[in-house]
């Protein structure tokens, strides 16, 4: 999660950098197609709301449907002091019903504030779906919202973290986060600027994944996320999320996919 000055990148230059979209590669289990979600409502045919459990001892909140809502064209994911399940706090998460493969993933969101909190946009598949643990992450830690952390897991192995600056602060306004996932590369973007590129085959996930948006907290991972201290309810706001399958036309003006497909 580092600071990068914005720079204008022409479509032709970016295409040259990417080497073109290349041949499409099918992925086992990928059933999702291109879409743009602007959250006029929460479409339960597309989204599943996590509710009634937590992800382990490291998480100090219980996923709760009461912490998920839609208002004025925005998805709201909240964290609050509301005893739920085994935890004293409740938090919000949504995940897609379908799995998605190679293509461009984009979100426009405003993150939460507060040490010990994690505002996340990521893709994931794992043992509960009878697949290896593959994952691609954008995570803003509430202890330092001037940066976003990038990471990916391949068969359960992570350790690929990189901190990238978010000019003005991820919690102060809406920012665009995107990654372009192809068979031979993974490229991360913040506000339209390329900030990180991965081409090592050993560091590239290859299993189709579900898309997640979430906010959660911890009492135990303080070295990473900061010492948790609840100071009141907070939330993540999401204006738009989009997936554009590799090789398909971009879904909205300004999309990173307009430059790479």
C-alpha positions in Angstrom: 0.0 0.0 0.0 2.8 3.7 -1.7 2.3 7.3 -3.1 2.3 7.7 -6.9 1.9 10.9 -8.9 -0.9 10.7 -11.5 0.2 10.7 -15.0 -1.7 10.8 -18.2 -1.3 7.6 -20.1 -2.5 7.5 -23.7 -4.5 4.5 -24.9 -1.9 3.6 -27.5 1.0 3.8 -25.0 -0.9 1.6 -22.5 -1.8 -0.9 -25.1 1.9 -1.1 -26.1 2.8 -1.6 -22.4 0.3 -4.4 -22.1 1.2 -6.0 -25.4 -2.5 -6.2 -26.3 -5.2 -8.3 -24.8 -3.8 -11.5 -26.4 -5.8 -14.7 -26.9 -8.6 -15.4 -24.5 -8.0 -18.1 -21.9 -10.8 -20.1 -20.5 -10.9 -20.9 -16.8 -12.5 -23.7 -15.0 -15.5 -22.7 -13.0 -15.9 -19.1 -14.4 -19.6 -18.5 -15.0 -19.9 -14.7 -14.6 -20.1 -12.4 -17.5 -19.3 -8.7 -17.9 -21.4 -6.3 -15.8 -21.6 -2.8 -14.3 -23.2 -2.6 -10.8 -24.3 1.0 -9.8 -26.2 -0.2 -6.7 -29.6 1.3 -7.4 -30.6 -1.8 -5.4 -28.9 -4.9 -4.1 -29.6 -7.6 -6.7 -29.6 -10.9 -4.8 -29.3 -12.8 -8.1 -25.8 -11.3 -8.3 -24.9 -10.6 -4.6 -24.8 -12.8 -1.6 -24.8 -11.1 1.8 -22.5 -12.7 4.4 -24.4 -13.1 7.6 -24.1 -14.9 10.9 -20.4 -15.9 11.1 -16.8 -14.6 11.3 -13.7 -15.7 9.4 -11.7 -16.8 12.5 -10.1 -15.6 15.7 -8.4 -12.7 14.0 -11.7 -11.1 13.2 -13.4 -9.2 16.0 -16.8 -8.8 14.3 -19.6 -11.0 13.0 -20.8 -10.6 9.4 -24.3 -9.2 9.6 -26.9 -8.4 7.0 -28.0 -5.5 9.1 -24.6 -3.8 8.3 -25.3 -4.0 4.5 -27.6 -1.5 2.7 -28.1 0.6 -0.4 -28.9 4.3 -0.3 -28.8 7.0 -3.0 -27.1 4.7 -5.5 -24.4 3.6 -3.1 -23.6 0.3 -1.4 -23.0 0.9 2.3 -21.0 -1.6 4.4 -20.8 -0.7 8.1 -18.9 -1.5 11.2 -20.5 -0.9 14.6 -20.6 -1.9 18.2 -23.5 -4.3 18.0 -23.1 -7.7 19.7 -23.7 -10.4 17.1 -22.9 -14.1 17.2 -19.6 -14.6 19.1 -18.5 -11.0 18.7 -19.2 -7.6 20.2 -19.1 -5.9 16.9 -21.0 -6.3 13.6 -19.6 -5.8 10.1 -20.7 -5.9 6.5 -19.7 -8.0 3.5 -21.1 -8.9 0.1 -19.8 -11.4 -2.4 -20.9 -12.4 -5.9 -22.9 -15.6 -6.5 -20.9 -16.4 -9.6 -17.2 -16.7 -10.3 -15.2 -14.6 -12.7 -12.1 -15.1 -14.7 -9.6 -13.1 -16.7 -10.6 -9.5 -17.3 -10.8 -6.1 -15.7 -12.1 -5.6 -12.2 -13.0 -2.1 -11.0 -14.5 -0.4 -8.0 -15.2 3.2 -7.1 -15.3 3.5 -3.3 -14.7 5.6 -0.2 -13.2 3.6 2.7 -13.6 3.6 6.5 -11.4 5.3 9.1 -10.0 3.8 12.2 -7.0 1.7 13.4 -7.7 -2.0 13.4 -10.2 -1.8 10.5 -9.8 -3.1 6.9 -11.8 -1.9 4.0 -11.4 -4.4 1.1 -12.2 -5.0 -2.5 -10.9 -8.4 -3.6 -11.5 -11.6 -5.4 -11.2 -15.0 -3.7 -11.8 -18.7 -4.1 -10.8 -21.4 -1.7 -11.3 -24.8 0.1 -15.0 -24.1 0.9 -15.5 -24.1 -2.9 -13.3 -27.1 -3.3 -10.5 -25.1 -4.9 -7.1 -23.9 -3.9 -6.9 -20.6 -2.1 -6.4 -17.9 -4.8 -6.9 -14.2 -4.1 -6.3 -10.7 -5.5 -6.6 -7.8 -3.0 -7.0 -4.1 -2.6 -7.1 -3.4 1.2 -7.1 0.0 2.9 -6.1 -0.2 6.5 -7.9 2.4 8.6 -4.7 3.2 10.5 -3.2 4.8 7.4 -5.7 5.7 4.7 -3.1 7.5 2.6 -2.2 4.1 1.1 -3.8 1.0 -0.2 -2.2 -2.5 0.1 -2.0 -4.7 -3.0 -1.5 -8.5 -2.6 -2.3 -11.8 -4.2 -2.4 -15.4 -3.0 -1.6 -18.4 -5.1 -2.6 -21.8 -3.7 -2.7 -20.2 -0.2 0.7 -18.5 -0.5 0.8 -14.8 -0.1 3.6 -12.5 0.8 3.2 -10.3 -2.3 2.2 -7.1 -0.5 2.9 -3.7 -2.0 1.8 -0.3 -0.5 0.6 2.3 -3.0 -0.3 5.9 -2.2 -3.9 7.2 -2.5 -3.5 10.9 -3.1 -5.8 12.8 -0.8 -6.7 9.8 1.3 -8.9 6.8 0.6 -11.4 7.8 3.3 -11.7 11.5 2.3 -13.4 10.9 -1.1 -14.1 8.4 -3.8 -11.2 6.7 -5.6 -11.0 4.2 -8.4 -9.2 0.9 -7.8 -8.8 -1.6 -10.6 -6.8 -4.7 -11.7 -6.4 -6.3 -15.1 -6.0 -10.0 -14.6 -4.7 -12.0 -17.6 -3.0 -15.4 -17.9 0.5 -13.9 -18.1 0.1 -10.7 -16.1 -1.7 -8.9 -13.3 -1.8 -5.1 -13.3 -3.1 -2.8 -10.5 -4.4 0.7 -11.1 -5.3 3.6 -8.7 -7.4 6.4 -10.2 -6.5 5.2 -13.7 -2.7 5.1 -13.2 -0.8 1.9 -13.4 0.8 1.4 -10.0 2.0 -2.2 -10.0 2.6 -5.0 -12.4 3.1 -8.8 -11.8 4.4 -11.1 -14.5 6.1 -13.9 -12.5 4.0 -17.0 -13.3 4.5 -18.2 -9.7 2.7 -15.1 -8.4 -0.3 -15.2 -10.7 -3.6 -16.7 -9.6 -5.3 -18.9 -12.2 -8.6 -20.1 -10.7 -11.9 -18.2 -11.3 -12.9 -16.3 -8.2 -15.8 -14.5 -6.6 -15.8 -10.8 -6.1 -16.0 -9.4 -2.5 -16.5 -6.0 -0.8 -16.1 -5.8 3.0 -15.2 -4.0 6.1 -13.9 -5.9 9.2 -11.8 -5.4 12.3 -9.2 -7.2 14.4 -8.0 -7.3 18.0 -5.1 -9.5 17.2 -3.4 -8.4 14.0 -2.2 -5.1 15.5 1.3 -5.2 13.9 -0.4 -5.2 10.5 -3.7 -3.3 11.0 -3.0 -1.2 14.0 -4.3 -1.4 17.6 -8.1 -1.5 17.5 -9.9 1.2 19.4 -13.6 1.7 18.6 -14.5 5.4 18.3 -18.0 5.1 16.7 -19.7 3.5 13.7 -17.9 3.8 10.4 -18.6 2.5 6.9 -17.4 1.9 3.3 -19.3 3.5 0.5 -19.3 2.0 -3.0 -20.6 3.9 -6.0 -19.8 1.4 -8.7 -18.3 -2.0 -9.3 -17.6 -3.5 -12.8 -16.2 -6.6 -14.4 -15.2 -6.7 -18.1 -14.3 -10.1 -19.4 -11.0 -10.1 -21.3 -11.5 -9.1 -25.0 -15.0 -7.6 -24.5 -15.9 -3.9 -24.9 -15.5 -1.7 -21.9 -18.7 -1.2 -19.8 -18.6 2.5 -19.0 -16.7 5.7 -19.9 -13.4 6.0 -18.1 -13.1 2.3 -17.5 -9.5 0.9 -17.5 -11.0 -1.8 -19.8 -11.5 0.9 -22.5 -7.7 1.1 -22.8 -6.8 -2.6 -22.6 -9.5 -4.5 -24.5 
